[in-house]
Amino acid sequence: MKIFFRISKSTIINIKEIDNVIPLFKGVMHVKMKNGLESNISRKYLPKFKKYIGL
């Protein structure tokens, strides 16, 4: 099972460490990790991310 996923050019996250995902404007989503770090999921990687997590 794939654990790590790229959400932007500069960010790779561990899927198992996601606390929540919040949809924002203009097709961007915001992800908050269990350790408190936050980042945006860029539109380029969003379709693959949604498919992978089942949205």
mmCIF file of the N, C-alpha and C atoms, coordinates in Angstrom:
data_MODEL
# 
_entry.id   MODEL 
# 
loop_
_atom_site.group_PDB 
_atom_site.id 
_atom_site.type_symbol 
_atom_site.label_atom_id 
_atom_site.label_alt_id 
_atom_site.label_comp_id 
_atom_site.label_asym_id 
_atom_site.label_entity_id 
_atom_site.label_seq_id 
_atom_site.pdbx_PDB_ins_code 
_atom_site.Cartn_x 
_atom_site.Cartn_y 
_atom_site.Cartn_z 
_atom_site.occupancy 
_atom_site.B_iso_or_equiv 
_atom_site.pdbx_formal_charge 
_atom_site.auth_seq_id 
_atom_site.auth_comp_id 
_atom_site.auth_asym_id 
_atom_site.auth_atom_id 
_atom_site.pdbx_PDB_model_num 
ATOM 1   N N  . MET A 1 1  ? 0.834   -1.180 0.000   1.00 0.00 ? 1  MET A N  1 
ATOM 2   C CA . MET A 1 1  ? 0.000   0.000  0.000   1.00 0.00 ? 1  MET A CA 1 
ATOM 3   C C  . MET A 1 1  ? 0.883   1.250  0.000   1.00 0.00 ? 1  MET A C  1 
ATOM 4   N N  . LYS A 1 2  ? 0.571   2.182  -0.873  1.00 0.00 ? 2  LYS A N  1 
ATOM 5   C CA . LYS A 1 2  ? 1.307   3.431  -0.982  1.00 0.00 ? 2  LYS A CA 1 
ATOM 6   C C  . LYS A 1 2  ? 0.961   4.323  0.212   1.00 0.00 ? 2  LYS A C  1 
ATOM 7   N N  . ILE A 1 3  ? 1.972   4.812  0.918   1.00 0.00 ? 3  ILE A N  1 
ATOM 8   C CA . ILE A 1 3  ? 1.743   5.631  2.104   1.00 0.00 ? 3  ILE A CA 1 
ATOM 9   C C  . ILE A 1 3  ? 2.004   7.104  1.823   1.00 0.00 ? 3  ILE A C  1 
ATOM 10  N N  . PHE A 1 4  ? 3.002   7.408  0.998   1.00 0.00 ? 4  PHE A N  1 
ATOM 11  C CA . PHE A 1 4  ? 3.366   8.788  0.735   1.00 0.00 ? 4  PHE A CA 1 
ATOM 12  C C  . PHE A 1 4  ? 2.740   9.275  -0.565  1.00 0.00 ? 4  PHE A C  1 
ATOM 13  N N  . PHE A 1 5  ? 2.360   10.560 -0.578  1.00 0.00 ? 5  PHE A N  1 
ATOM 14  C CA . PHE A 1 5  ? 1.679   11.123 -1.736  1.00 0.00 ? 5  PHE A CA 1 
ATOM 15  C C  . PHE A 1 5  ? 2.136   12.560 -1.935  1.00 0.00 ? 5  PHE A C  1 
ATOM 16  N N  . ARG A 1 6  ? 2.430   12.920 -3.183  1.00 0.00 ? 6  ARG A N  1 
ATOM 17  C CA . ARG A 1 6  ? 2.831   14.291 -3.509  1.00 0.00 ? 6  ARG A CA 1 
ATOM 18  C C  . ARG A 1 6  ? 1.577   15.149 -3.647  1.00 0.00 ? 6  ARG A C  1 
ATOM 19  N N  . ILE A 1 7  ? 1.551   16.297 -2.930  1.00 0.00 ? 7  ILE A N  1 
ATOM 20  C CA . ILE A 1 7  ? 0.406   17.200 -3.017  1.00 0.00 ? 7  ILE A CA 1 
ATOM 21  C C  . ILE A 1 7  ? 0.761   18.532 -3.664  1.00 0.00 ? 7  ILE A C  1 
ATOM 22  N N  . SER A 1 8  ? 2.056   18.777 -3.861  1.00 0.00 ? 8  SER A N  1 
ATOM 23  C CA . SER A 1 8  ? 2.525   19.961 -4.588  1.00 0.00 ? 8  SER A CA 1 
ATOM 24  C C  . SER A 1 8  ? 3.960   19.690 -5.028  1.00 0.00 ? 8  SER A C  1 
ATOM 25  N N  . LYS A 1 9  ? 4.531   20.617 -5.789  1.00 0.00 ? 9  LYS A N  1 
ATOM 26  C CA . LYS A 1 9  ? 5.903   20.419 -6.263  1.00 0.00 ? 9  LYS A CA 1 
ATOM 27  C C  . LYS A 1 9  ? 6.883   20.257 -5.112  1.00 0.00 ? 9  LYS A C  1 
ATOM 28  N N  . SER A 1 10 ? 6.610   20.906 -3.993  1.00 0.00 ? 10 SER A N  1 
ATOM 29  C CA . SER A 1 10 ? 7.565   20.903 -2.889  1.00 0.00 ? 10 SER A CA 1 
ATOM 30  C C  . SER A 1 10 ? 7.128   20.098 -1.664  1.00 0.00 ? 10 SER A C  1 
ATOM 31  N N  . THR A 1 11 ? 5.964   19.414 -1.750  1.00 0.00 ? 11 THR A N  1 
ATOM 32  C CA . THR A 1 11 ? 5.442   18.738 -0.566  1.00 0.00 ? 11 THR A CA 1 
ATOM 33  C C  . THR A 1 11 ? 5.006   17.313 -0.854  1.00 0.00 ? 11 THR A C  1 
ATOM 34  N N  . ILE A 1 12 ? 5.505   16.399 -0.030  1.00 0.00 ? 12 ILE A N  1 
ATOM 35  C CA . ILE A 1 12 ? 5.076   15.005 -0.043  1.00 0.00 ? 12 ILE A CA 1 
ATOM 36  C C  . ILE A 1 12 ? 4.582   14.699 1.363   1.00 0.00 ? 12 ILE A C  1 
ATOM 37  N N  . ILE A 1 13 ? 3.398   14.085 1.468   1.00 0.00 ? 13 ILE A N  1 
ATOM 38  C CA . ILE A 1 13 ? 2.835   13.801 2.790   1.00 0.00 ? 13 ILE A CA 1 
ATOM 39  C C  . ILE A 1 13 ? 2.633   12.307 2.995   1.00 0.00 ? 13 ILE A C  1 
ATOM 40  N N  . ASN A 1 14 ? 2.525   11.924 4.249   1.00 0.00 ? 14 ASN A N  1 
ATOM 41  C CA . ASN A 1 14 ? 2.189   10.567 4.637   1.00 0.00 ? 14 ASN A CA 1 
ATOM 42  C C  . ASN A 1 14 ? 0.666   10.524 4.795   1.00 0.00 ? 14 ASN A C  1 
ATOM 43  N N  . ILE A 1 15 ? -0.012  9.759  3.955   1.00 0.00 ? 15 ILE A N  1 
ATOM 44  C CA . ILE A 1 15 ? -1.470  9.690  3.951   1.00 0.00 ? 15 ILE A CA 1 
ATOM 45  C C  . ILE A 1 15 ? -2.019  9.285  5.322   1.00 0.00 ? 15 ILE A C  1 
ATOM 46  N N  . LYS A 1 16 ? -1.326  8.420  6.020   1.00 0.00 ? 16 LYS A N  1 
ATOM 47  C CA . LYS A 1 16 ? -1.795  7.942  7.328   1.00 0.00 ? 16 LYS A CA 1 
ATOM 48  C C  . LYS A 1 16 ? -1.722  9.013  8.413   1.00 0.00 ? 16 LYS A C  1 
ATOM 49  N N  . GLU A 1 17 ? -1.012  10.098 8.163   1.00 0.00 ? 17 GLU A N  1 
ATOM 50  C CA . GLU A 1 17 ? -0.846  11.155 9.162   1.00 0.00 ? 17 GLU A CA 1 
ATOM 51  C C  . GLU A 1 17 ? -1.757  12.361 8.922   1.00 0.00 ? 17 GLU A C  1 
ATOM 52  N N  . ILE A 1 18 ? -2.710  12.262 7.997   1.00 0.00 ? 18 ILE A N  1 
ATOM 53  C CA . ILE A 1 18 ? -3.639  13.363 7.729   1.00 0.00 ? 18 ILE A CA 1 
ATOM 54  C C  . ILE A 1 18 ? -4.657  13.459 8.858   1.00 0.00 ? 18 ILE A C  1 
ATOM 55  N N  . ASP A 1 19 ? -4.839  14.681 9.378   1.00 0.00 ? 19 ASP A N  1 
ATOM 56  C CA . ASP A 1 19 ? -5.860  14.928 10.395  1.00 0.00 ? 19 ASP A CA 1 
ATOM 57  C C  . ASP A 1 19 ? -7.176  15.291 9.721   1.00 0.00 ? 19 ASP A C  1 
ATOM 58  N N  . ASN A 1 20 ? -7.152  16.271 8.806   1.00 0.00 ? 20 ASN A N  1 
ATOM 59  C CA . ASN A 1 20 ? -8.352  16.608 8.037   1.00 0.00 ? 20 ASN A CA 1 
ATOM 60  C C  . ASN A 1 20 ? -7.992  17.307 6.733   1.00 0.00 ? 20 ASN A C  1 
ATOM 61  N N  . VAL A 1 21 ? -8.957  17.316 5.818   1.00 0.00 ? 21 VAL A N  1 
ATOM 62  C CA . VAL A 1 21 ? -8.807  17.957 4.513   1.00 0.00 ? 21 VAL A CA 1 
ATOM 63  C C  . VAL A 1 21 ? -9.982  18.905 4.344   1.00 0.00 ? 21 VAL A C  1 
ATOM 64  N N  . ILE A 1 22 ? -9.677  20.165 4.002   1.00 0.00 ? 22 ILE A N  1 
ATOM 65  C CA . ILE A 1 22 ? -10.706 21.195 3.887   1.00 0.00 ? 22 ILE A CA 1 
ATOM 66  C C  . ILE A 1 22 ? -10.720 21.749 2.466   1.00 0.00 ? 22 ILE A C  1 
ATOM 67  N N  . PRO A 1 23 ? -11.870 21.736 1.779   1.00 0.00 ? 23 PRO A N  1 
ATOM 68  C CA . PRO A 1 23 ? -11.935 22.351 0.444   1.00 0.00 ? 23 PRO A CA 1 
ATOM 69  C C  . PRO A 1 23 ? -11.898 23.873 0.544   1.00 0.00 ? 23 PRO A C  1 
ATOM 70  N N  . LEU A 1 24 ? -11.137 24.492 -0.341  1.00 0.00 ? 24 LEU A N  1 
ATOM 71  C CA . LEU A 1 24 ? -11.041 25.945 -0.401  1.00 0.00 ? 24 LEU A CA 1 
ATOM 72  C C  . LEU A 1 24 ? -11.576 26.429 -1.740  1.00 0.00 ? 24 LEU A C  1 
ATOM 73  N N  . PHE A 1 25 ? -11.395 27.699 -2.037  1.00 0.00 ? 25 PHE A N  1 
ATOM 74  C CA . PHE A 1 25 ? -11.864 28.284 -3.278  1.00 0.00 ? 25 PHE A CA 1 
ATOM 75  C C  . PHE A 1 25 ? -10.954 27.940 -4.449  1.00 0.00 ? 25 PHE A C  1 
ATOM 76  N N  . LYS A 1 26 ? -11.458 28.081 -5.641  1.00 0.00 ? 26 LYS A N  1 
ATOM 77  C CA . LYS A 1 26 ? -10.719 27.877 -6.895  1.00 0.00 ? 26 LYS A CA 1 
ATOM 78  C C  . LYS A 1 26 ? -10.127 26.474 -7.043  1.00 0.00 ? 26 LYS A C  1 
ATOM 79  N N  . GLY A 1 27 ? -10.773 25.473 -6.491  1.00 0.00 ? 27 GLY A N  1 
ATOM 80  C CA . GLY A 1 27 ? -10.347 24.101 -6.699  1.00 0.00 ? 27 GLY A CA 1 
ATOM 81  C C  . GLY A 1 27 ? -9.162  23.638 -5.877  1.00 0.00 ? 27 GLY A C  1 
ATOM 82  N N  . VAL A 1 28 ? -8.802  24.386 -4.861  1.00 0.00 ? 28 VAL A N  1 
ATOM 83  C CA . VAL A 1 28 ? -7.680  24.015 -4.001  1.00 0.00 ? 28 VAL A CA 1 
ATOM 84  C C  . VAL A 1 28 ? -8.222  23.380 -2.729  1.00 0.00 ? 28 VAL A C  1 
ATOM 85  N N  . MET A 1 29 ? -7.486  22.434 -2.170  1.00 0.00 ? 29 MET A N  1 
ATOM 86  C CA . MET A 1 29 ? -7.851  21.845 -0.888  1.00 0.00 ? 29 MET A CA 1 
ATOM 87  C C  . MET A 1 29 ? -6.706  22.061 0.089   1.00 0.00 ? 29 MET A C  1 
ATOM 88  N N  . HIS A 1 30 ? -7.053  22.171 1.353   1.00 0.00 ? 30 HIS A N  1 
ATOM 89  C CA . HIS A 1 30 ? -6.084  22.402 2.422   1.00 0.00 ? 30 HIS A CA 1 
ATOM 90  C C  . HIS A 1 30 ? -6.011  21.146 3.276   1.00 0.00 ? 30 HIS A C  1 
ATOM 91  N N  . VAL A 1 31 ? -4.807  20.696 3.575   1.00 0.00 ? 31 VAL A N  1 
ATOM 92  C CA . VAL A 1 31 ? -4.639  19.499 4.388   1.00 0.00 ? 31 VAL A CA 1 
ATOM 93  C C  . VAL A 1 31 ? -3.926  19.876 5.691   1.00 0.00 ? 31 VAL A C  1 
ATOM 94  N N  . LYS A 1 32 ? -4.421  19.320 6.798   1.00 0.00 ? 32 LYS A N  1 
ATOM 95  C CA . LYS A 1 32 ? -3.793  19.518 8.101   1.00 0.00 ? 32 LYS A CA 1 
ATOM 96  C C  . LYS A 1 32 ? -3.332  18.157 8.598   1.00 0.00 ? 32 LYS A C  1 
ATOM 97  N N  . MET A 1 33 ? -2.072  18.113 9.014   1.00 0.00 ? 33 MET A N  1 
ATOM 98  C CA . MET A 1 33 ? -1.479  16.859 9.480   1.00 0.00 ? 33 MET A CA 1 
ATOM 99  C C  . MET A 1 33 ? -1.656  16.722 10.992  1.00 0.00 ? 33 MET A C  1 
ATOM 100 N N  . LYS A 1 34 ? -1.521  15.512 11.500  1.00 0.00 ? 34 LYS A N  1 
ATOM 101 C CA . LYS A 1 34 ? -1.672  15.243 12.932  1.00 0.00 ? 34 LYS A CA 1 
ATOM 102 C C  . LYS A 1 34 ? -0.650  15.987 13.779  1.00 0.00 ? 34 LYS A C  1 
ATOM 103 N N  . ASN A 1 35 ? 0.519   16.288 13.207  1.00 0.00 ? 35 ASN A N  1 
ATOM 104 C CA . ASN A 1 35 ? 1.554   17.000 13.962  1.00 0.00 ? 35 ASN A CA 1 
ATOM 105 C C  . ASN A 1 35 ? 1.382   18.520 13.907  1.00 0.00 ? 35 ASN A C  1 
ATOM 106 N N  . GLY A 1 36 ? 0.305   19.002 13.263  1.00 0.00 ? 36 GLY A N  1 
ATOM 107 C CA . GLY A 1 36 ? 0.000   20.425 13.219  1.00 0.00 ? 36 GLY A CA 1 
ATOM 108 C C  . GLY A 1 36 ? 0.438   21.142 11.958  1.00 0.00 ? 36 GLY A C  1 
ATOM 109 N N  . LEU A 1 37 ? 1.241   20.517 11.114  1.00 0.00 ? 37 LEU A N  1 
ATOM 110 C CA . LEU A 1 37 ? 1.660   21.156 9.869   1.00 0.00 ? 37 LEU A CA 1 
ATOM 111 C C  . LEU A 1 37 ? 0.489   21.243 8.904   1.00 0.00 ? 37 LEU A C  1 
ATOM 112 N N  . GLU A 1 38 ? 0.454   22.318 8.118   1.00 0.00 ? 38 GLU A N  1 
ATOM 113 C CA . GLU A 1 38 ? -0.622  22.532 7.160   1.00 0.00 ? 38 GLU A CA 1 
ATOM 114 C C  . GLU A 1 38 ? -0.053  22.874 5.801   1.00 0.00 ? 38 GLU A C  1 
ATOM 115 N N  . SER A 1 39 ? -0.777  22.477 4.747   1.00 0.00 ? 39 SER A N  1 
ATOM 116 C CA . SER A 1 39 ? -0.342  22.774 3.394   1.00 0.00 ? 39 SER A CA 1 
ATOM 117 C C  . SER A 1 39 ? -1.544  22.719 2.463   1.00 0.00 ? 39 SER A C  1 
ATOM 118 N N  . ASN A 1 40 ? -1.403  23.326 1.297   1.00 0.00 ? 40 ASN A N  1 
ATOM 119 C CA . ASN A 1 40 ? -2.445  23.257 0.278   1.00 0.00 ? 40 ASN A CA 1 
ATOM 120 C C  . ASN A 1 40 ? -2.128  22.146 -0.711  1.00 0.00 ? 40 ASN A C  1 
ATOM 121 N N  . ILE A 1 41 ? -3.163  21.490 -1.189  1.00 0.00 ? 41 ILE A N  1 
ATOM 122 C CA . ILE A 1 41 ? -3.019  20.497 -2.254  1.00 0.00 ? 41 ILE A CA 1 
ATOM 123 C C  . ILE A 1 41 ? -3.259  21.247 -3.551  1.00 0.00 ? 41 ILE A C  1 
ATOM 124 N N  . SER A 1 42 ? -2.259  21.311 -4.399  1.00 0.00 ? 42 SER A N  1 
ATOM 125 C CA . SER A 1 42 ? -2.387  22.087 -5.624  1.00 0.00 ? 42 SER A CA 1 
ATOM 126 C C  . SER A 1 42 ? -3.362  21.433 -6.597  1.00 0.00 ? 42 SER A C  1 
ATOM 127 N N  . ARG A 1 43 ? -3.898  22.234 -7.498  1.00 0.00 ? 43 ARG A N  1 
ATOM 128 C CA . ARG A 1 43 ? -4.876  21.729 -8.472  1.00 0.00 ? 43 ARG A CA 1 
ATOM 129 C C  . ARG A 1 43 ? -4.284  20.653 -9.367  1.00 0.00 ? 43 ARG A C  1 
ATOM 130 N N  . LYS A 1 44 ? -3.000  20.715 -9.616  1.00 0.00 ? 44 LYS A N  1 
ATOM 131 C CA . LYS A 1 44 ? -2.342  19.721 -10.472 1.00 0.00 ? 44 LYS A CA 1 
ATOM 132 C C  . LYS A 1 44 ? -2.416  18.325 -9.857  1.00 0.00 ? 44 LYS A C  1 
ATOM 133 N N  . TYR A 1 45 ? -2.237  18.211 -8.549  1.00 0.00 ? 45 TYR A N  1 
ATOM 134 C CA . TYR A 1 45 ? -2.205  16.916 -7.880  1.00 0.00 ? 45 TYR A CA 1 
ATOM 135 C C  . TYR A 1 45 ? -3.546  16.529 -7.257  1.00 0.00 ? 45 TYR A C  1 
ATOM 136 N N  . LEU A 1 46 ? -4.508  17.444 -7.249  1.00 0.00 ? 46 LEU A N  1 
ATOM 137 C CA . LEU A 1 46 ? -5.789  17.196 -6.594  1.00 0.00 ? 46 LEU A CA 1 
ATOM 138 C C  . LEU A 1 46 ? -6.591  16.037 -7.182  1.00 0.00 ? 46 LEU A C  1 
ATOM 139 N N  . PRO A 1 47 ? -6.725  15.895 -8.507  1.00 0.00 ? 47 PRO A N  1 
ATOM 140 C CA . PRO A 1 47 ? -7.504  14.760 -9.038  1.00 0.00 ? 47 PRO A CA 1 
ATOM 141 C C  . PRO A 1 47 ? -6.959  13.394 -8.603  1.00 0.00 ? 47 PRO A C  1 
ATOM 142 N N  . LYS A 1 48 ? -5.647  13.222 -8.625  1.00 0.00 ? 48 LYS A N  1 
ATOM 143 C CA . LYS A 1 48 ? -5.047  11.969 -8.196  1.00 0.00 ? 48 LYS A CA 1 
ATOM 144 C C  . LYS A 1 48 ? -5.252  11.741 -6.698  1.00 0.00 ? 48 LYS A C  1 
ATOM 145 N N  . PHE A 1 49 ? -5.147  12.826 -5.918  1.00 0.00 ? 49 PHE A N  1 
ATOM 146 C CA . PHE A 1 49 ? -5.340  12.725 -4.476  1.00 0.00 ? 49 PHE A CA 1 
ATOM 147 C C  . PHE A 1 49 ? -6.768  12.312 -4.153  1.00 0.00 ? 49 PHE A C  1 
ATOM 148 N N  . LYS A 1 50 ? -7.746  12.951 -4.791  1.00 0.00 ? 50 LYS A N  1 
ATOM 149 C CA . LYS A 1 50 ? -9.153  12.608 -4.560  1.00 0.00 ? 50 LYS A CA 1 
ATOM 150 C C  . LYS A 1 50 ? -9.424  11.148 -4.936  1.00 0.00 ? 50 LYS A C  1 
ATOM 151 N N  . LYS A 1 51 ? -8.893  10.716 -6.057  1.00 0.00 ? 51 LYS A N  1 
ATOM 152 C CA . LYS A 1 51 ? -9.097  9.334  -6.490  1.00 0.00 ? 51 LYS A CA 1 
ATOM 153 C C  . LYS A 1 51 ? -8.472  8.368  -5.491  1.00 0.00 ? 51 LYS A C  1 
ATOM 154 N N  . TYR A 1 52 ? -7.291  8.705  -5.002  1.00 0.00 ? 52 TYR A N  1 
ATOM 155 C CA . TYR A 1 52 ? -6.584  7.804  -4.087  1.00 0.00 ? 52 TYR A CA 1 
ATOM 156 C C  . TYR A 1 52 ? -7.331  7.647  -2.759  1.00 0.00 ? 52 TYR A C  1 
ATOM 157 N N  . ILE A 1 53 ? -7.893  8.753  -2.231  1.00 0.00 ? 53 ILE A N  1 
ATOM 158 C CA . ILE A 1 53 ? -8.589  8.658  -0.944  1.00 0.00 ? 53 ILE A CA 1 
ATOM 159 C C  . ILE A 1 53 ? -10.068 8.314  -1.110  1.00 0.00 ? 53 ILE A C  1 
ATOM 160 N N  . GLY A 1 54 ? -10.533 8.221  -2.351  1.00 0.00 ? 54 GLY A N  1 
ATOM 161 C CA . GLY A 1 54 ? -11.914 7.782  -2.595  1.00 0.00 ? 54 GLY A CA 1 
ATOM 162 C C  . GLY A 1 54 ? -12.954 8.870  -2.621  1.00 0.00 ? 54 GLY A C  1 
ATOM 163 N N  . LEU A 1 55 ? -12.594 10.085 -2.996  1.00 0.00 ? 55 LEU A N  1 
ATOM 164 C CA . LEU A 1 55 ? -13.583 11.175 -3.108  1.00 0.00 ? 55 LEU A CA 1 
ATOM 165 C C  . LEU A 1 55 ? -14.027 11.345 -4.528  1.00 0.00 ? 55 LEU A C  1 
# 
